[in-house]
Amino acid sequence: MQLPYGTPPQPAPQGGTAKPWPVYSPVSQAVVLHVDDHGFTKLGTITHPVTVSYPAGAQIRRSLIIGSALWTLSDVGLKANDSTALTPLAWVPFSPTPQ
């Protein structure tokens, strides 16, 4: 999920000038939610490391719970986080693509 930071410029107040466009800094995150009978609660987010090929972090494509670990998969590797506290447990990078 791409979540850009920043907001579009606001209209100029009467007699004023418009604010300049902010610099957007996209980041790829997996949003972790707790779901129950009362609705959704955001527990936090998980990101994968920034690389030269992925300056905003690689897009997280899949997630899976195994035991008490939440595993996420991106183009650059696998990451395990504790499913309750979301603390990092492991990072398994994929080999770079031969050129």
N, C-alpha and C positions, 0 to 999 in steps of 0.2 A: 504494500500500500504506500503510495507516495503522498507524503504530507508536507506541502510547501510551507515554509515560514515566511511571514510578512503578510501585509494586507494591501489591497489596491489603494491608490491615492484617494483621499477624501475630496469632495467638491470644495471649491474655494469659498470661504465666507465672503459675504458681500463686501466689496471693496478690497478683498485680499487676493492672495495668489494661492494656487493649488500646491499641495505638498508634493514633493517629487516621489517617483516610484521607488519603493524599497527594493533592496537587493534580496531576491529569493534564494533560499538555501534549501533545496529539496533534501529530504532524508527518507530512507526506507525503513519502516518500522512494522513490527507485528504488535497489534494492540491486543492485550490479554484481558479477557472479560470473565467475570463470574456470573453465571446465569442461574437464577432460582425462580420460585413462584412470584417473587416480588419485582422481578425485572433484571436489568443488567447493572453490574457494577464494574467500572474500569479498575483493574488491579495494577496496570502499568504497561510498559512497552518493552520490546526486545529489539535490538538492532544487531546487525552484523558488521564486522570491521570495514573501515574505509580502505580502499585500495586505489592504485593508480587508474585501473580500469573502471572502478566504481567509486568516484569521489563522494557520493552521497550515501555510500554503503550499498551493498548488493541487495537487490530486491528479494525479500523473503517470499518463497513460493509455496511452501507447505509447512505444516506443523503437526506434531504427533505427541501424545502423552505416552510414555513408557515408564511404568512404575511411578516414581515421584518426580520424574524429569520431563520437562517440556522441551522437545527437540524441534528446531526450526531448520529448514533447508533453503539455501540460496545457491546462486551460481558459483560462489567462492568457497562454500563449505557447509558443515553442519555445526550447530551450536546447541548445547544442552544448558538449560536453566532449571533451578528448583521450581517446581510448579506452584508452590505456595508463596515463597519469598521473592521469586524471580532472580535470585542470585546466580551468577554464572557458575556452571559446573565444569564445562569442557568446551573446547573449540577444536574442530577437526577440519583443517583447511584442505581443499582439493589441490592437486598438483597444477602448476601453471600449464597452460596449453602450449605445446611445442610450436615453434614458429618456423 
